[in-house]
Amino acid sequence: MEENLVPAVDRTARILLAFKSGKEELGVTELSKALGINKSTVHKIMLTLCHHGFLERSESSKRYRLGHALFDLGNVMLDGIDLRAIARPYLKSLVTATGQTVLLGILDGDRVIIVDREESPEPMKVTSPIGYRIPACAGSFGMVLLSEDDVDRLFGPAGLPSFTSKSITNLDAYKRELARAHQQGYAVDDEEYLAGVRAVSAPVVGHGRTVIAAVTVVGFAAKLPDDRVPFIIQQTVRACAQISLRMGGNPGT
């Protein structure tokens, strides 16, 4: 309730929130006018915020911008977010919608680690144990987790291995598929890692649109025919977008 607000803290918060306007730098005079706060008071608060690293003063423009302390606090908040706990309800919803097993994976060097899963209710299903490590260049997982630099660094010297007759082993061809996956926001594995198994993967992004994980819907090719793949893609991309928002990312920008 407003009557319980501490005036000095309220003014400080309003000054910091003023930077949500999108302007990189703000001056004392314009903040005083915009917020209806005495110019001297604004100046003193901003000096105090500078002292603690919440604002920085530009020597050239004599105006103020957000400081490193806010970034540090934001990182602390993001580090405390539990990816598995946030993703779990969306993994369950994906299984309900698709009927197939759903995996959550993160990139670790040249491998993708399965950090969580929700299994298909079908008696015959494709699955993977939590903690299992999949080669990053295998199937659709790596297509949404790897960057082109990762591919050069991890697989350039040795080349890409072949898992099935459909595996992409040419480095340039793999990079083209990688670029397409990044552009469209998902990747499809058409029996490239395991014969008779298809999968759809989409990325989970965090702050700054950094890819932090991927969600994969996987099943037997007979359960994922061509006419069903667009629906699987739509559901997977939607789930990843929702997880991303909860993780502090904005997949739409």
N, C-alpha and C positions, 0 to 999 in steps of 0.2 A: 504494500500500500504506500502511496506517495508520501503520506504524513510521516512515515517511518524512515524516509530517505535521509542520509547524511549529506547536507548541502555540498560540502567540499568534494566528497567522493562522486556525487551526482554530476557536478560540473566537470570533473576529470573524465568520467566515463563518456559524457557527451562530447568532449573534445576528441577523445580517441575514436568514437563512433563517427565523427564527422569525416574521417578519412575513407569511409565507405562510399563517399560520393564519387570516388574514382580518380580524384586529383592526387597526384603523387606527392605534391608539396602544398602546404597551407601556411598562411601568414597569420600573425597575431591579430591584425586589424580585421581581416575578413572573417576570422573565427569569432571575434568579439561581436561583429555585426550580425553574423548568421545565427549565433546562439543566444544573443542578448545578454552576454556576460561582460562585465567591466573589463576593459582592455588590460588594465594593470593586473587584474586577477588571472586573466588568460595567460599573460606573460609569465607570471610566477608559477602557475601550474605547469606550463610547458617546460620551464627550466627544471622543475622538479622531475618531470617525466624524462627529460634528457639525462638527468643525473642517474636515474635508474635504468637507462637504456631502452625505455619504451618509445622515445622519440629521438631523432637526430636533427641537428641544425646544420643546414648547408652554409658553408662559409661564403660561397659565391652569391647565392640568392637571399641569404639571411632568413630563409623560410624553413619550415619543419617538415620532416617526413617520418614515417614509422620506423622504429628502431629494432635492433636485433632481439631484444628481450621478448617481444611479442612472438617473433618467429620461434624462439627457444621454447616458449610456453606452448605454442601450437604443436611443436614436435613432441613435447611431453604428453600432450593430450592424445596425439595420433599413436604414439608408442603404446599407450595404455589400451588401445582398441583391440579387442580380441577378434581376429579374423574368423576363426572357426565358429565362435558363438554368434557372430553377426550373420555369417553365411548359412548356418544350419537350417533355419526355417525356409530359406529360399531353395536349398538343396532338396528339402522334403517336398516343397511345392512343385519343383521340376519333375521329381519322380512321379508325383500324382498326375501331372499334366502329360508326361511323355510315356510313362510306364517302363522307362529304362533306368539303368544305374547312372548315378551322377557322382562325379569325382571333383574334388577341389585340390588343385596342385600349385606348388610354388617352384620357382627356378632356383636350383642350387648347383652352380657351376655348369657342367655339361649334362646334368640330370634334372628331371622334374620329380619332386617328392610329393606323393599323395598324402595330404595332411588331413583330409576328411573324405567321407563318402556316405552316400545314401543308396542302398541297394534296391534294385528292381524287385517287385513282389513276385515276378514270374519265377517258376521253379527252375527253368533253364535261363541263365542270364550271364552276362559278362560282368566281372567285378575285379577289384584289386584291393589288396590289404593296405590299410593305413601304414605309411612308412615306406611303401614300395617305391623304388627309384626307377623311373623310366628314362631311357636316353632322350635328351632334350630334342633331338632332331627326328624323333619318331612320332609320326601321326600329327594330329592337330594341336596338341598341347603346346609344343614348341613353336608352332606357327604364330601363336598369339603372345607367347612369352619372350621369344628371342628377338633381338635386334639384328640388323645386318652386320654390325660390328661384332656381336656375339658369334655369329656364324663364322666370320673370318677368323676370329681368335680361337674358337673352340674346334672347328672342323676343317678350316682352310688347309692346313698342312697335311692332314691325314685323309681328307675327303669324307664324303658321307657314306655311311654303311647302308647296305640293302637288307631290309627285313622281310619283304615280300616282293613278288614280281611287279607290284605297283609302286614300290618305294621310289622317291625322287633322289637320285644319287648325283646328278649333275649340279654343281654348286651354283651356277648362274640360274638354272631353272628353279632351284630351291629358293634363291633370293627373289625371283619374280613372284613365286607363290607367296613368299613371306610379305612382300610389299602389297600384294593384293589383299591378303588377310588383314593387314594393318589398316588398309584403306576402307575395307568394307566392315571391319569390326568383328569378324568371326572367321573361323577356318573349318573346313570339312575334311575328315580323314576317310577316304574311300578305300578301305582295306590296304592302306599303305604301311601300317605297322603290324597288324595281325590279319591273316587271311580269314575272310568271312565276317569281319568286324568293321563296323562303321562308327564314326564319332563326329560330334560337333563341339567345338570349343569357342569360348569368348573370354575376353580379358576382364579382370577386375582392376580398376585404377584407383589410386589414392591421390594424395595432395599433389598438385602440379601435373596431373594426368600420368603419373608414373605407374607402369603396369606392375602390380604387386602379386597377382595370382591369376589363375584361370579356372574356369568351370567347364567341365566336359560331360556331355551326355553320350553314353556309349552303349552299343547293343549289337546284336547279330544283324548282319546286312539284311536278312529276310524281314527283320522287325523295323528296319529303317529304309524302306524303299524310296525311290526318287521323289514320289509324290508326297511323302511325309516329311522329307528333309526341311522344306521351307518352314513348316510349323515348328519343328525342333529348333531351327535357327532362331526364329522369332522368340520362342520361350526362353532360350538360353541367353540371348542378348538382353532381353528384358530383365531376367534375374540378375545378370551381372551388373546392369545399370543400377538396379536397386541396392545391391551390395556395395557398389562403388560409392553411391551417395552416403551410405551409412559409414563408409570408411574415410570420408572426408574428400572424396574425389568428385569430379563433375564430368562424366563421360560425354555430356552433350556439348562441351566447349572445346 
